Amino acid sequence: MGAIPAFVLDPAAAEPRQGRNPMHDAPLLDAYSRAVVAAVERVGPSVVHIEVQGHGEYARQAPARGSGSGLVFTPDGLILTNSHVVGAARAIQVSFADGSSAQADLLGDDPDTDLALLRIGGNHLASAMLGSSRRLQVGQLVIAIGNPYGYQHTVTAGVVSALGRSLRASTGRLIDDVIQTDAALNPGNSGGPLVDSGGEVIGVNTAIIPMAQGICFSTAIDTAKWVVAELLRHGRVRRAYLGLAGATVRLPRRIVRFFDLPNESALRVESVQAQGPAQLAGIEPGDVIVRVGDRLVAGIDDLHKLLDETLIGQRTSLTVLRRSRRLELGVTPQEAQLRRNR
């Protein structure tokens, strides 16, 4: 009789590696599943599929069609979604998980944060609770609900991968405080909710990186709350503008030392709009803006952040470097107008 292989005689070989029984993980998996199921039951009925009909590029083209997701967050039919889903739509239809549907009106949108606000008729509609993104922590469980590729009410789960990211909107402005998650998102998820384990909405799903795996972004719900308030109050988000185009540039060391500047980069003016606030203030192409009022300008993104509604119509100073001179110019920003081909 041949020798019995040693691994059969080794009792440890019959046990899982490190002596851990897989059944010990069952309570943890059950808790995870219960959290996801409860969150979906709470928020799922308020998630809608959005179908839009827009204008073709040319008059003889068939109207363009698209789709995305949205979230009912008040019982009387206010819906939060993405600007890029509905911003150019001439007709918007939303449908619920139970098969019911309704026409929606666009109350306003903000391409700079990629958010939009819709309204449908109704009372006592299923609505989700908006939470807070300030309390989020990296690593916590999040759930995404949406309609990727038309597969309605698809649920994916993951974790918060990073907080405080910035994402470039289609307008060129940065969206701040963006949430990065590995919960799978695909085309059609746009405008749907990102939900925490308690069933509160903490973000609006907005973007993916093509060809990347598990790198998805959501606009923080605290940003969305502010945008909703502005859209309800004004029908738009009010921002100031100067009427110039610029680029972020690094300042030569000799310039920094000569003018005793605290910043090593600034905004170089590339062009100015005719009769715009910047031109009326005496700004010229080639000028380098280093300060607005008492706040430093390290580049184009800093200027965008400073140009909020508080500066509309308020005369303020610009600190400008022009060749070997430092100038203080007075400018009165005006309200930016949303420009879109409809």
C-alpha positions, 0 to 999 in steps of 0.5 A, spaced: 500 500 500 502 506 497 504 512 502 498 516 504 499 524 501 501 528 507 496 533 506 490 528 507 493 527 514 494 534 516 488 537 519 489 544 518 488 543 510 481 541 512 480 548 515 479 555 511 486 559 511 487 562 517 482 558 520 476 562 519 469 559 518 466 563 512 459 563 516 462 568 520 462 573 515 454 571 514 452 577 519 456 582 516 454 580 509 447 580 511 448 587 515 450 590 508 445 587 504 439 590 509 442 597 509 442 597 501 435 594 501 432 599 506 436 605 502 433 602 495 426 601 498 426 608 501 429 612 495 427 608 489 420 610 488 422 617 488 427 616 482 424 617 475 426 615 468 427 622 464 426 622 456 427 628 453 426 631 446 430 637 443 432 640 437 436 638 431 442 642 429 439 644 423 432 645 421 431 639 417 434 634 422 429 630 426 429 632 433 434 630 438 432 625 443 436 623 450 434 620 456 437 620 464 435 620 471 432 624 476 429 625 483 423 627 486 424 631 492 418 634 494 411 631 494 408 636 490 413 634 484 419 638 484 425 634 481 432 634 481 436 632 475 442 634 471 443 640 466 446 636 461 440 631 461 434 637 460 438 643 458 436 643 451 430 640 451 423 642 448 419 636 451 420 632 457 417 626 460 418 622 466 416 615 468 416 612 475 417 605 477 410 603 477 409 605 470 406 612 470 408 618 467 407 625 466 410 631 462 415 635 466 416 643 465 423 646 466 424 651 472 431 652 471 438 649 470 445 651 471 450 648 467 456 651 471 454 646 476 450 641 471 444 641 475 437 642 473 430 643 476 423 640 473 416 640 476 411 635 474 403 636 477 401 632 483 400 631 490 403 626 495 408 623 490 413 619 493 419 623 495 426 622 497 429 626 503 435 630 501 441 629 506 447 633 507 454 631 504 458 635 509 458 629 514 461 624 509 467 620 510 471 616 505 470 609 505 462 609 507 457 605 503 453 609 498 448 607 493 446 609 486 440 608 483 438 610 476 437 608 469 443 606 465 442 605 458 435 605 459 435 599 464 430 602 469 431 603 476 438 599 476 441 599 483 449 599 484 453 600 491 460 602 492 464 606 497 466 614 497 472 614 494 474 621 495 471 627 497 472 635 495 474 633 488 473 638 483 470 637 476 470 641 470 463 643 467 461 644 460 462 651 461 469 651 463 467 653 470 470 648 476 464 644 480 467 644 487 466 639 493 465 633 488 464 626 491 468 621 487 465 614 488 466 607 485 459 605 485 458 603 478 455 609 473 453 608 466 450 613 461 443 614 463 445 614 470 446 622 470 441 626 474 440 620 479 441 620 486 447 617 490 444 615 497 447 613 504 446 607 508 440 611 511 436 612 505 438 620 505 440 623 498 447 625 499 449 627 491 447 627 484 450 623 479 453 627 474 459 624 470 464 618 469 471 617 466 470 614 459 474 607 459 476 608 467 474 603 472 470 605 478 471 612 477 465 616 478 463 623 480 457 626 483 455 633 485 454 634 493 447 635 495 449 641 499 451 644 492 444 642 489 440 645 495 443 652 494 442 651 486 435 649 487 434 655 492 437 660 487 433 657 481 426 657 485 428 664 487 430 667 480 429 662 475 437 662 474 443 662 478 446 669 479 453 670 477 457 676 476 462 677 470 467 681 467 467 680 460 474 677 459 477 671 457 483 669 461 488 664 462 492 661 468 500 663 468 506 662 473 509 669 475 516 669 474 520 669 480 523 676 479 516 679 478 514 676 484 520 679 488 519 686 484 512 687 486 512 683 493 507 678 491 504 672 495 502 668 489 506 665 484 501 665 479 495 669 476 490 670 471 493 673 464 487 677 460 487 674 453 481 678 450 476 683 453 469 684 450 467 690 447 463 695 452 464 689 457 465 691 464 473 689 463 474 694 457 470 700 461 474 699 467 481 700 462 483 692 462 487 690 456 489 684 453 496 682 456 494 685 463 495 680 469 490 680 474 493 678 481 487 681 486 480 682 486 478 687 492 482 684 497 482 677 495 488 674 491 487 671 484 491 665 482 488 663 476 482 663 472 478 658 477 479 663 483 476 668 478 470 664 477 469 663 484 470 670 486 464 672 481 458 671 485 452 674 485 454 679 491 459 683 486 453 684 481 453 692 480 458 693 486 464 697 484 470 693 486 478 694 485 482 690 480 490 689 482 493 689 475 500 688 473 501 691 466 509 691 464 513 694 469 507 697 473 502 695 478 495 698 477 489 699 481 483 699 476 475 700 478 470 695 475 463 694 476 461 687 474 455 685 471 450 679 471 452 674 467 447 671 462 446 664 460 447 663 453 445 657 450 442 655 443 435 653 443 
